[in-house]
Amino acid sequence: MEQADLILTLDGEVTLDDFAKAMQRFKEIVTGLKNEVAPDARIDWLIDDLRKKCAIAKVKGVPATDRDRASVGRIRDAYTDLGQRAAKGEPLHNAEAVVQGIAGLKRLINGHVKSVTLGSEQKRYTIKKTTMFSPAKVQWDTETFGGARGKVQSISDRQYLHFTLYDYNDDRPIPCSYPEGSKDKMRKVWGKLVYVEGIVTRDPDTDLVSSIHGISSIEVIRERKAHAWRAALGCAR
């Protein structure tokens, strides 16, 4: 019986938490595509290979019956086609579960993970931090225009221009990518409290900001001096 390979690669220093999230999104994508192109097929997806360093996961589809053989190939083709369209920023005409799976994989590109690659042994396509998606049928409620307040740290132009914004409320690191030609401006705001505005990605479980890209503005916020509130005591009787 025909077997089909589906490959997911995380390039960079991959933590166990990132890998677990990637496998969950991988499963959501494969299941979603199976429901789209072969809803009645019975297929077992078996782990065929796991490699460290770049965290390469490979699964093969084993059809339960001869009638399911063609379905395995259709799912493989749908998976590689999805990777190609996502990598090129083309419209994704897929169900919400599939598009959200791709969005979840992109959120894993956080500085430690440099890129995500989808495909098969024959064709592979890479999604980078700067890759922009165009969902055609669904709106991502996890990615909207907004902003976050915090202190700017860890400015770098390696791989891509980015910095870390430490959230003002809980000191949580938020990866941010900034436009080309902004390096001098970023040096001036390093270590300062700022409000960053752009395309905000939120964690679907906590609704907290997880990253910001497409930044439109960075405004410095004047910090109050310690005990400045004492100056207002005379206003109260």
N, C-alpha and C positions, 0 to 999 in steps of 0.2 A: 504494500500500500504506500501511496505517496506521503512523504513527510516534507514539511515546510519549516524553514528556519526564520525566526524573527529575532533581531538583535537590538539591544539597547546598550549604549556606551556612555558612561559619565567620565569626562576627561578632567583630571585634576586630583586634588587630595580629597577623597570621598570619606565622610564620616559614616558610622553605622546608621545614624539617624537619617542622613541624606539618602543612603542606599535603601533603607526600609521604605521611605517615602517614594523613591523612584520605582521600586517594585510594585507598590500599590497603584501608582499612576500607570505603569506598564500594564498591569492586569486590567485596569479600567479601560484603557485604549483597546486592548486585544478583545475584551468582552464586548465592548461597544461596536467595534468593527464587525465582529462575528454576528451580532444582532442585526447589523445593517445589511451585510451581503450574503449571509448564510444562516438565517435565524433558526432553521429546522435541523441544521447539521449537528452531529454528535462528534466532538473532537476533544481529545485529551492533549493538554499543553504540558510537555515535560521539560524540566530543566536539562539542557544539553551541555551547557558549559558555563562556568563562572571563573573569571580571572580577576586578580587583584591589579594594583597599580591604576589602570584606567577604569576599573570596575565594569568589565564587560559581562553582560548577562545575555545568554542565548537560550531560547526555547524552541522546541520543535513541535509541530502539530501532527498528531497521529490520529487519522480518521478511524472511527469505530467500525464502519462498514464501507464496502466498495462505493456505495451511493454518496458517501461523504468525501471521497477523494478530491473531486473538483472543488469542493468548498474550501479545502485547505489552501489551495493555490489562490483562490479569490481573496482570502483573508490576507495572505502574504502580499499580494499585489496591492490591496487596499492599504496595508500598513506602509509599504514603501512609497506609495503615492501620497499618503498623508505626510510622511517625512519630507518628501520633495516639496510639497506645497507649503508646508510650515517653514522650511528653511528658506524658501524664496519669498515669503511674505504674501503668498497668494491666498485668496478667499478659501476658507475651510467649510465646505458644504457637508458637514457631519453633524451627528446628534450631539446634544449638549454634553453627555458623558465623555465623548471622545475629545471634544474641544477643551473641556475642563481638564482632561488628562494631559493634553499638550501644554496647557497653561500651567499646570502643576509642575511639569518637568522643567519648564522655563524658569519657574520661581526658584529651582534648585541651583541655578547658575548664580552663585553668590560671592565669587571671588576665589573661594577654595575650589569649587567646581567651575571649570572654565567654559565648558560647552557640553551639549547633549547630542548624541548621534542616534538616529533611527534608521533601520533598513534591514537588509538581508545579506547573505554572502555575496550576492551579485551587485547590489546597489545600496549605498549608504548616504545619508544626508545629515548635515550638522546644523544645529540650532545654537546661536550664540547670544550673548547678553543683548546685543544691539538688534537682534532679529525682531521684526515687528510682524504680528499676526493680524489677519483680517477675517474674523469669524463672520460667516455669511448669514447664518440662520439663528444664532443665539447671541446674547449680550453677556459679557463676562461681568457678573456683579462683584467680582473680586478685583477688578482693575478699572479705576475711575480717576477723574481729575480731582486733585485735592492737594494736601500738604501735611507736613509734620514739623514739629519744633524740637530742636536739640542742638548739641555741640558738634562741630565739624572736627573730625579726626581722620587719620590714615589716608591722606590724599595720595593717589598713585596714577601713573599713566601706563602701567604695564598691562599688556593684553588689550585694555580699553581704559578710557578715562573714568575714574571712579573715586569715591571717597565714602567714609563711614559716618553716618549721622547718629549720635548717641541720644536716644529719645529723652526729652526733658523730664518726663514723668517717671520712667522706670529704668533709665540708663540702658535700654535695650538697643543693640546695634542694628541700624537700618542701612543696608547697602544702597548707594545712590550712584547713578551714572550721569555725567554732565557733558554738555556739548563740546565739540572740538573748538579750540581757541579760547577756552575759559580757564586755562591753567593759572594765569596771572591773577585773575579775579579770585580763584579758589585759595591762592596763597594768602590773600588779604583777609579771608574769613576763617582761616585755620585757627582752631581753638576757641572760636567765638560762638555765642548762642545765636542761632539763625532760624528763620522759617523758610523751609524749602517747599516750593510749589511745582507740581508737575503731574505725571501719570503715576498714580499710587496703586500699588498692588497690596491687597490685604489678605491675611490668613483667613480662609473660609471658616475655620473653627472658632477663632478668637476675635475676628474682625480688626485685629491690630495691623498697623502698617508693616509690611515685610520688606518692601523695596520701593524705590522711586526712580523713574527714568523719564526721558522727555522733559527735563526740567525747564520751566519757563522763567523762574525767578528765584533768587536767594536774597532774602532781606535780613540784615543784621538787627537783632533785638537788643536794645539797651538793657543791661542787667542792673537791677537795683543793688545798692550797697547793703551790706549786712546791717541790720537794725535800723534801716532807713524809715521804717514804720513809726519809730519813736517821735519823729518830727511832727506827726499828725496828732499826737496825744493832746496838745493844747486846744484842739478843735472841739473836744468833748468836754462837757461840764461834769 
